[in-house]
Amino acid sequence: MRLKPFILILPLSLACALLLLTCKKETRSSDIDLVLDIIDSRSGGVSADFPKDVPVYPGLRGVQAVDFESAVTVSGTTGDNVDEVVSYYEAALTESGWNQEETAKSGRMLHLQYAKDGRTVGVGVSRNRWGKTDIILTVFEKTSLPDARKAAAEPDSSEARQIINRMAEAYANCGTYRDHGTVETVFFPLRKGKWTETLRFRTALVRPDHFRFEFVEDSDRYVVHSDPTGVRTWWDVMDAVEEEESLEFALAGATGISSGSAHTIPSLLLNETNSFRLTDLTELKSLSDARLDGVPCYRVEGKNQQGDVESLWIDKATHLVRRIDTGDRFPDFRTEETTLYYPQINIDIPPEELEFNPSGLISIPLWTRIKGEM
């Protein structure tokens, strides 16, 4: 059984909470203890329904709990190091009758997976930039989350499903692919005011075995690279090249901190089957067609694994995604997120666009549109 990739997306909520509650572009290490106390005072802590045979790490701070239809999660932060946390869970889960299935490394996160009585528990452990350790516990019930949601969902519109299927075929069957774009997230706190964060990304693929993804946000820069010699990542926060066991795991490690951009389109290009993709959206509906930057687009909306609505703008000519709109709610704020894509398929991609190049600037600025594409 493969580790459920759903786990990989959850650290984003903690990062958003840190950003909101400090009301700053960056969070200093001296602020973290205060921020974690504020999160604890407002989050409500661990739900009484959280499974009693899955221990919550002692002294966990900044606790956030989320209940889904077939999964419950708890995330938080500790001052203990990664080895201490891993040793604790290996002993505690075994003592509680859980059987270890897998240990895997994805980016900077170590994942443990255990099973018991048809349930699965995942433990994600990673060191954050402030020298503390983030922990994410996810307990999956007997039915997988997407399957449970589909069973209770309204039927898809046949027209919308056909558009999504053609979209999936376009990504799965292309010989080459290139895009760049932005993820713009607007934060609306319960208090007055709002602000916007923008992340830029870029993707390049030449089948069968050349791939490169990069995102930049403020001073952060992250690169995922694959070629016949192997898979590697580089993050300027760590300033070190990491060898990865697979491209899927390398991208999963970048998913949360890239606002999902490392997963949304790459999962379609690589035809991943172990994670939630745009093709898994439920209750699909067709919206009125529209033009985006002069490009005629289909518009389709559906619900993701968290029950949030995602609206897709899909190019009528290429069936590639041009825009995704979605939102999320947290205890003290909500967000609205718009992701814009400028994609091309089956074109010549210069070798320099596929170079790992971990410490230099990319040859084409992320904020510049590809010439001649419109």
C-alpha positions, 0 to 999 in steps of 0.5 A: 500500500502506498502512502496516502499523498493527502497527508502532504497537503496539510502543512499549508494550513499551519503555514497560513495560520502563522502568516495570518497571526503574525500579520507579516510577510516573514515570521522571525524565530522569536515570534514562533512561540507566541504564534503557536500559543495564539493558534492553540487558544483559537483552534479548539485543540484535538477533537474528542472524536480523534481515535484514542489508539493514535497518540498525539505527540506530548506537548504538541503546540499550534494544534490544528484538527480537521475532520473529513468524511473518511479521515481525521487529521491533527497537525502541530509543532514541537521543539523536539528533533525529528529523530525523537518524534519518529522514535516516539511514534514507532514505539507508541503505534506498535504498542497500540497494535498498529502494524508498520507498512512503509517508511518513506522520505519526500522532500524534507518530510519523513513519512511513516505509515501504519495499518490496523483493522482496515484503517491507515494512519500516516505520520508526517514529520519535518524540520521547519525553517525556524528549527522546530519539528512539524508533525501531521497525523492523518487517520484514514477510515476503511473507505478512501476519502475520494470514494466516500465522497463520490458515494454521497455526491450528486451525479456529474454533468455528462458534458462537464465530465467529457471536458475533464476527460479530454483535459486528462487525455491532453496531458497524458498523451503530450510528448512535451509540455511547458508552462509558467504561471502564478498562484495568487492567494488573498487572505481575509482575516476576521479582523478588518483588512486583507492582503495578497501573496503571489507565488510564481512557478514553471514546469517543463517536460520532455518524455520519457524522462526529463522533467523540471519544476520550479517555484519562487515566492519572495526569497524562497526558491524550490527546484524539482528535477528528473532525468535519466541519472535520477531525481533531485530537489533543491530548496534555498532554505536548506541550500542543499541538493537532495536525492529523491527516490522518485519524481512522485515523492519529490513533487509531493514534498513540494506540494504544500509549500508551493500552494499545490502548484507542484501537484495539480498539473504534474499529477496529470502529466505523470498520470499519478493514480495514488493522489487526488487529481483534477479528474477526481473532482466530484459533482461536476457542473458546466458553467457558461463559456468565457474568454481568458486573455482572448482564449475561448475556454470551457468553464467547469466546477466541481468539489475537491477532497475537502468539499471545497468548490474548484472552478476550472477554465479549460482552453477549448483548442488544447484542452489545457487548464488556463485558470483554477479558482478556489477558496478555503476557510480556517478558524480565524480567516478565509482565503481565495486562490487563483492559479493562472497557467500559460501552457504549451504542448508538443513544442520544442523545449530547449535543453537549458530549460530542463537543466537542474540549475539549482543555484542560478536564475532560470533563463526565462523570468517566471513572470514573463509570458511565453512569446507568441503563445496568445 
